[in-house]
Amino acid sequence: MSVAAYPDRRIALVDLLDRVLGGGVVVAGEITLSIADVDMVHISLRTLVSSVSALMPPPEQTLDRGQ
């Protein structure tokens, strides 16, 4: 008998999207179109899905020099 790691744990779609966009996710795939076993078109797809704040470096701290 096995025990689930998180029994009956439910997560809202908003929480799932927040986690995915907070860290980012890469989606990759390939498509090949062929006719009569002859490859006509090969497409390689890659995309990064993330929030802007996860991709941007932190803002530089400005020093107030009393000017």
C-alpha positions as CSV (number, residue, x, y, z in Angstrom):
1,M,0.0,0.0,0.0
2,S,1.5,3.3,-1.0
3,V,0.8,6.7,0.5
4,A,0.5,9.8,-1.6
5,A,3.0,12.5,-0.8
6,Y,0.3,15.2,-0.6
7,P,-3.1,13.4,0.0
8,D,-6.1,15.6,-1.0
9,R,-4.0,18.7,-1.4
10,R,-5.7,21.2,-3.6
11,I,-4.1,24.2,-5.2
12,A,-5.9,27.0,-6.9
13,L,-5.1,27.9,-10.5
14,V,-4.0,31.4,-9.5
15,D,-1.4,29.9,-7.0
16,L,-0.1,27.5,-9.7
17,L,0.3,30.4,-12.2
18,D,2.0,32.5,-9.6
19,R,4.6,29.8,-9.0
20,V,5.2,29.1,-12.7
21,L,5.5,32.8,-13.6
22,G,7.6,33.6,-10.5
23,G,10.3,31.1,-11.5
24,G,9.7,30.8,-15.2
25,V,9.2,27.8,-17.4
26,V,10.6,26.8,-20.7
27,V,8.4,25.0,-23.3
28,A,10.1,23.2,-26.1
29,G,8.8,21.1,-29.0
30,E,9.5,20.0,-32.5
31,I,7.2,19.6,-35.5
32,T,8.0,17.7,-38.7
33,L,5.8,17.8,-41.7
34,S,6.4,15.0,-44.2
35,I,4.7,13.7,-47.3
36,A,5.3,10.1,-48.4
37,D,8.0,9.6,-45.8
38,V,9.9,12.6,-47.1
39,D,10.5,15.4,-44.5
40,M,9.4,18.6,-46.0
41,V,9.5,21.0,-43.1
42,H,11.1,20.7,-39.7
43,I,10.3,23.3,-37.0
44,S,12.0,23.6,-33.6
45,L,10.1,25.7,-31.1
46,R,11.3,27.0,-27.8
47,T,9.6,29.6,-25.6
48,L,10.2,31.1,-22.2
49,V,7.1,32.0,-20.1
50,S,7.9,34.1,-17.0
51,S,6.9,37.3,-15.3
52,V,8.8,40.5,-16.1
53,S,10.0,40.9,-12.5
54,A,11.6,37.4,-12.6
55,L,13.6,38.3,-15.7
56,M,14.7,41.8,-14.8
57,P,17.7,42.4,-12.6
58,P,17.0,44.2,-9.3
59,P,17.1,48.0,-9.6
60,E,20.3,49.6,-8.6
61,Q,20.3,51.2,-5.3
62,T,20.8,55.0,-5.6
63,L,22.9,56.7,-3.0
64,D,21.7,60.0,-1.6
65,R,24.8,62.2,-1.4
66,G,23.0,65.2,0.0
67,Q,22.9,67.1,-3.3
